[in-house]
């Protein structure tokens, strides 16, 4: 066993879970009334599931597989959409996260099966260190009259997702995340779309989640440096396209004085106010501008440079039109 690998705690073969119901998006108090009964799928069966096939329902629970109920009092909804969701629970003093999908042969179903397959193959060596421990992958049916197929991925609870953009984190925290990400690369794993949603934090420790879409045959050629605080280096100095992209997302490099960033696009600085003023006026560029309104946004920003000596940015920001979709 690798010294990176941890012993995975065992979970019951069968579970009865009251999942959060789908309801109004703005209701923070979900009812946990979607009762399901599920059986654990063996590692061998998970690995036999092909990239584009749907595994069969495990069928009815037998007497030998009397389901163990997860205490309803421990359940907490993180996210609930029409076909899928995520919730927290506690079983046998273990804090877990349950990702679940209702239905079969839909994109979310396939994605959860891919993630289960990755946890049981390329992510095995880093479970419990850089990714959560997998407690089990379960399949079964809802307990209502519809008997809808359901699949559940039960994982170690490693904390909350980042709620702020990477660039707003202190530099030392961004570097800590990047170094962990590069360690993940050593095991041939890279996220195809690395973003804040892939990172959770607990007690100052970061882990990576959401492995539906990965490159599990990555051969990393990172040269060992990020060149943080400098101008953007050419690719040859970084060596890995995934690391290069992550550094860009983290805003590690100095921006040239000749350009400004507006809504994730770089423009010549001529006629625009400072980057600091642009970030303030655009809510730090966290919104997405409609392509039909981008020129209108540019003209509005140029307008502030003309009145900057007479008007504070807080006052000018109140005149901002609606540039979003």
N, C-alpha and C positions, 0 to 999 in steps of 0.2 A: 504494500500500500504506500502511495506517495505521501510524503510528509505534508503536502498541501491538502490531502484528502481527510475528511472527517468521517467518523462513524455516523451514519444516518439513523436517527431514532425511528423506531417502528411505529406504524399507525395501524389501526384495525383494518381488517380485510373489507369490512362493509361499514358504511356510515349512513346515518339519517341526518340530514341537514335542513334547517329552515333558512332558505336563502331570502334576501331582500326582494320584495315584489317590485315590479315595474310600475311606476306611477308618475305623477306630476314632477317635472324636472326641478321645480323650485321648492319641493317639500323635503326638508332636511330630516324629517322623522319617518323613516321607512318602516312599513310593517314587514316582519320576517315570516311571511305566510306561504312562500313558494317551497313547500316541503318536497324533498327528493330523497330517494334511496339509491345508493351507488355502491358498486363493487370495485375494488382496486384492480387495475390492469397490470399484469406482470411486466417486468422489464423486457423479457423476451418478446412478448406480444406487442409492446410499444415499438420496439426496434423493427418488427416485421411490417409495421404500417408504412406503406410507401408514401412518397411525397405528395401524391395526388389521389390517394384512395381514402375512403372513410372506413374506419374499423367498425366491426359489427357491435351491436348492443350486447352487453354481457348477459342479458336475460334476467329472469326473476331471481330474487335472493332465496337461497336455500336455508333450511333450518340451521345448518352448520354455520351459515353466514349471517346470523342474527345481527342486524345493524346496530352499531353503537351510536347513540345520539350525541351530537355536539351541543353543549349547553347553550340554550337560546340567550341566556343572560350575558354571554360573552361576545355575542355577535355585534359587529359594527359595520355599517355600509360605507364603502369607499367610493364606489361608482356603480350605477345601474342603468343600463340601456335596454332597449327592447329585447334583444337576443342574448345579451351577455352582461357580466358585471364582475365586481371585485368586492370582497368583504374581509373583515378581520374576525378571528375567533380564537378561543383558547381551548385546547384539548390536553388533558393530563399535564397541566402546568406548562404547556408549550404554546407560545404565541405564534399563530399561523395566519397566512393570507390564503384565501380561497379564490381562485379565478374560475369562473364558470361560464358555460355556453349552453343555451337551450336550442335544440334543433339539430339537424344533421345535414351534411352536404351543403353547408353555407360557409362563406370565407372565414368567419370567426372559429368555426368548428375545426376546419383544416389547420388554421393558425395555432390553435391550442394543442393539437396533436403534434404539429411540428415542434413546438416548444417543449413538449414532454419528451419527444425523441432526442432533442438536443441536450436536455438535462440528463438523459440516460446514456449519453455518448460523449460528445466533445466537452461538455461542462462538468463531467464527473470529477476531474482532478481539482476543480476550483470551487466546488460546493462548500459553503461554510466559510470561505475566505474572501472571494471576490464576487460570488453570486450566492443567492440563498440556497439553503439545503432543500432538496426535494423530498417531501414526506410521502407523496403518493400521487398517482394519476388514476382518477376514478371515472367510471361510466355507469349510467343507470337510467332511471326514468323518474318523471315527476309523479307525485302521489295523488294528483287530482285525476279527474276522468279522462283528461287528454292523453295521459301517459306519454308525455313528450320526452324524447331522448335528451339526456343531459350529460355533459362531461365536466369534470372538476380537476383542477391542478392545485394541490395543497403544498404550499411553500412556507419556509421559515419567514417570519415577519422581521424584516430588516430595517423598518422605519418608514418614513414618509418620503414621497417623491419631492424633488426640488420644486419649490413654488415661485422661484425667481429665476430670471434668465442667468445663464452662466456668467455673462459679462458683469453682472452686479455682485458676484461673489468676490471676496478678497482674493488677491492674486495667489496667496499661498494655498487657498482652498482649491482654486482652479488647477494649480499644479499637482496637488494631491490626487485629484480625480484623474488627471491625465496620466500620471505615473501608474495608477491602478489599472487604467485602461490599457496602457502599454504592457503591463504584466499579463493581462488577459490575452494579448496578442501572442505571447510566448507559447500559448496552448493552441494556436491555430484558429482562434476565434476573434472575429471582428463584427461589430454591428454595422449593418448597411446604412442605417440612418441614425447616427449617434445624436441624441438630443437630451434635454433636461428630463424628459419622461423616462429615460433609461437609467436614471440615477436615483437611489434612495439613500437617506442619511439617518443614522441612529447613533447617539453618543459620540459624535465626531467622526464616525466611521462611514465610509461610502461603500455601497455595493451596486452592482448592475443588475437590471431586470429587463423583462420583455424581450425574449430571444426568439420571437417568431420569424424574424427576417435577419439572418446573419450569413456571414461567409465563414463556414466551418473548416475551410481548407486554406486559411490565410497564412502566407509565408511572409512574416513581417521583416522589413528591411530598414526599420527606424535606426537612425544613426546615433541616437542617445541624447540629443539636445533639442530643446524647444525654442531657444533664442527669444525667450520672453522679454518684453520691454524694448526690443529692437524693431527695426523695420522688417517687413515680411521677407524671410529668406527665400531663395529659390529652392525648388523641390529637391535638388540634389543634396542640400544640407540636412533636410529632414529625412528623406529616404522612403517614407511610407505615405501613400495617398490618404489612408484613413486617419493617420496622426495629423497630417497636414490639414485635413478638413476639420478635425476636432479642435486643433489650435485656432483655426479661423472662427469656429463657433464660440470659442472661449474668449475671443478678442485679446489674444496674448501679445499681439504685435502693435507697435506704434503706427499710427496713421500718418501718412505723408501730409505736410501742410498744404500741398497743392490740391487735395481732394477733401470732400466731406461725405459722410454717410447719411443718406436720407431713405428711410423705409427699406433698409437692407440693400440699398443700391449706392454705388460710389459715383460722385459727380465732381466735376471741376469746381474748385472753391470760389471761383470768380463770382462776385455779386451776392454770395450767401453770407449769413452771419457765421459766428464761430460754431464749431461742432458742439460745444457745451450748450450754446443757446438753442441750436437745432434739436438736441436731445431733449431739452426741457420743453420746448414748444410742441414737440411730437410725442410727448409722453415717453421719451427714451426709445422711440421708434418701435414700440411694442404692438402697434396696430398695423393692419394690412390695408394699403391704399388701393382703391379701385384704379385700374390702368387708365380709365377715362378721366380721372381726376388728378393724375400725377403732375401734370403741368400746372394745374391750378394750385396744388400744394407748393410747387417750386416758386411760383409768383408770390404766394402769401409769405413764404419764408424770406424771399428777397425784400419784400416790403418791410419786414422788421429791421433789416439792416439800415434802412433809410430813416427809421424813426427811433432807433435804439437810444439815442442821446436824450430823447424826450419821454420815453415810455419804458417801464419795467417789463421784463418778459412775462411776469405773472398777469399783467394787465393786457398785454398783446395776445396772450394765449386765450383769453376770453372771446376773442374775435375769430377763433379758428372755425372755418366751415366744416361740414361733415365730408371727409374725404374717403370714408370707408365704403365697403361694398353695400 
